[in-house]
Amino acid sequence: MAPVHASDPSPSSTPTITPDTTLDPTTGDGDHDRYAHICRKEDVTRAYITGEAIEALCGKKWVPTRDPDRYPVCPACKEAIAKIRSSGEN
């Protein structure tokens, strides 16, 4: 997991939850490996338009293509956003 810095994401950016759609070929459909990840809204919009891969707070890189409301939030992303929010309260 990549380190989280208070400067990521920028205060003007609102994190958005997007799904991880990576499939594990050894486990069938891979639903157990899908999470909704937290990313910058601008990155998600750009990825949907251009098809570029984006990076979540947890360090996961992928191209979002699915509805994030269908998946649980990534535990590592939850932890990272909690650290960012708590560092802003000091």
C-alpha positions as YAML, in Angstrom:
chain: A
units: angstrom
residues:
- id: 1
  name: MET
  ca: [0.00, 0.00, 0.00]
- id: 2
  name: ALA
  ca: [1.33, 3.41, -0.98]
- id: 3
  name: PRO
  ca: [1.82, 5.98, 1.79]
- id: 4
  name: VAL
  ca: [-0.90, 8.57, 2.18]
- id: 5
  name: HIS
  ca: [0.09, 12.21, 2.49]
- id: 6
  name: ALA
  ca: [-2.06, 15.01, 3.83]
- id: 7
  name: SER
  ca: [-1.69, 16.76, 0.47]
- id: 8
  name: ASP
  ca: [-3.40, 13.86, -1.37]
- id: 9
  name: PRO
  ca: [-6.13, 14.48, -2.41]
- id: 10
  name: SER
  ca: [-6.07, 18.25, -2.56]
- id: 11
  name: PRO
  ca: [-8.54, 19.98, -0.24]
- id: 12
  name: SER
  ca: [-10.50, 21.29, -3.22]
- id: 13
  name: SER
  ca: [-10.99, 17.76, -4.58]
- id: 14
  name: THR
  ca: [-13.86, 15.64, -3.39]
- id: 15
  name: PRO
  ca: [-13.03, 11.93, -3.20]
- id: 16
  name: THR
  ca: [-15.38, 9.69, -5.13]
- id: 17
  name: ILE
  ca: [-15.92, 5.97, -4.67]
- id: 18
  name: THR
  ca: [-15.39, 3.89, -7.81]
- id: 19
  name: PRO
  ca: [-15.33, 0.13, -8.25]
- id: 20
  name: ASP
  ca: [-12.34, -2.16, -8.71]
- id: 21
  name: THR
  ca: [-13.32, -4.46, -11.57]
- id: 22
  name: THR
  ca: [-10.20, -6.62, -11.62]
- id: 23
  name: LEU
  ca: [-11.00, -10.31, -11.95]
- id: 24
  name: ASP
  ca: [-8.85, -13.06, -10.47]
- id: 25
  name: PRO
  ca: [-8.73, -15.75, -13.19]
- id: 26
  name: THR
  ca: [-8.17, -18.49, -10.60]
- id: 27
  name: THR
  ca: [-11.39, -17.85, -8.68]
- id: 28
  name: GLY
  ca: [-14.10, -17.77, -11.34]
- id: 29
  name: ASP
  ca: [-16.08, -14.54, -11.58]
- id: 30
  name: GLY
  ca: [-13.88, -12.64, -9.11]
- id: 31
  name: ASP
  ca: [-16.74, -10.89, -7.30]
- id: 32
  name: HIS
  ca: [-14.95, -11.36, -3.98]
- id: 33
  name: ASP
  ca: [-12.08, -9.21, -5.29]
- id: 34
  name: ARG
  ca: [-14.22, -6.24, -6.29]
- id: 35
  name: TYR
  ca: [-14.33, -3.15, -4.15]
- id: 36
  name: ALA
  ca: [-15.46, 0.42, -4.58]
- id: 37
  name: HIS
  ca: [-12.31, 2.51, -4.28]
- id: 38
  name: ILE
  ca: [-11.96, 6.15, -3.24]
- id: 39
  name: CYS
  ca: [-10.52, 8.45, -5.94]
- id: 40
  name: ARG
  ca: [-10.62, 12.08, -6.98]
- id: 41
  name: LYS
  ca: [-13.83, 12.94, -8.78]
- id: 42
  name: GLU
  ca: [-11.93, 14.61, -11.62]
- id: 43
  name: ASP
  ca: [-9.89, 11.42, -12.16]
- id: 44
  name: VAL
  ca: [-13.01, 9.27, -12.29]
- id: 45
  name: THR
  ca: [-14.67, 11.57, -14.83]
- id: 46
  name: ARG
  ca: [-11.54, 11.59, -17.00]
- id: 47
  name: ALA
  ca: [-11.26, 7.79, -16.80]
- id: 48
  name: TYR
  ca: [-14.87, 7.28, -17.88]
- id: 49
  name: ILE
  ca: [-14.32, 9.60, -20.86]
- id: 50
  name: THR
  ca: [-10.83, 8.57, -21.96]
- id: 51
  name: GLY
  ca: [-10.57, 4.99, -20.69]
- id: 52
  name: GLU
  ca: [-7.37, 5.85, -18.78]
- id: 53
  name: ALA
  ca: [-6.43, 3.95, -15.65]
- id: 54
  name: ILE
  ca: [-6.67, 5.90, -12.39]
- id: 55
  name: GLU
  ca: [-5.19, 5.36, -8.94]
- id: 56
  name: ALA
  ca: [-7.22, 4.98, -5.75]
- id: 57
  name: LEU
  ca: [-6.09, 6.16, -2.32]
- id: 58
  name: CYS
  ca: [-4.96, 2.60, -1.57]
- id: 59
  name: GLY
  ca: [-2.69, 2.56, -4.62]
- id: 60
  name: LYS
  ca: [-4.87, 0.32, -6.78]
- id: 61
  name: LYS
  ca: [-4.71, 1.25, -10.48]
- id: 62
  name: TRP
  ca: [-7.55, 0.32, -12.82]
- id: 63
  name: VAL
  ca: [-10.05, 1.64, -15.35]
- id: 64
  name: PRO
  ca: [-13.45, 2.16, -13.67]
- id: 65
  name: THR
  ca: [-16.36, 0.74, -15.63]
- id: 66
  name: ARG
  ca: [-18.99, -0.33, -13.10]
- id: 67
  name: ASP
  ca: [-21.44, 1.18, -10.63]
- id: 68
  name: PRO
  ca: [-19.57, 1.63, -7.32]
- id: 69
  name: ASP
  ca: [-22.80, 1.38, -5.33]
- id: 70
  name: ARG
  ca: [-22.83, -2.37, -6.02]
- id: 71
  name: TYR
  ca: [-19.60, -3.04, -4.11]
- id: 72
  name: PRO
  ca: [-18.27, -2.62, -0.58]
- id: 73
  name: VAL
  ca: [-15.76, 0.19, -0.03]
- id: 74
  name: CYS
  ca: [-12.12, -0.91, -0.09]
- id: 75
  name: PRO
  ca: [-10.85, -1.25, 3.50]
- id: 76
  name: ALA
  ca: [-7.45, 0.25, 2.59]
- id: 77
  name: CYS
  ca: [-9.16, 3.28, 0.97]
- id: 78
  name: LYS
  ca: [-11.31, 3.74, 4.08]
- id: 79
  name: GLU
  ca: [-8.20, 3.72, 6.24]
- id: 80
  name: ALA
  ca: [-6.39, 6.17, 3.95]
- id: 81
  name: ILE
  ca: [-9.27, 8.67, 3.87]
- id: 82
  name: ALA
  ca: [-9.59, 8.45, 7.66]
- id: 83
  name: LYS
  ca: [-5.88, 9.33, 8.00]
- id: 84
  name: ILE
  ca: [-6.27, 12.26, 5.62]
- id: 85
  name: ARG
  ca: [-9.30, 13.58, 7.46]
- id: 86
  name: SER
  ca: [-7.70, 13.18, 10.89]
- id: 87
  name: SER
  ca: [-4.53, 14.98, 9.78]
- id: 88
  name: GLY
  ca: [-6.67, 17.94, 8.70]
- id: 89
  name: GLU
  ca: [-8.18, 18.25, 12.17]
- id: 90
  name: ASN
  ca: [-4.85, 19.08, 13.86]
...
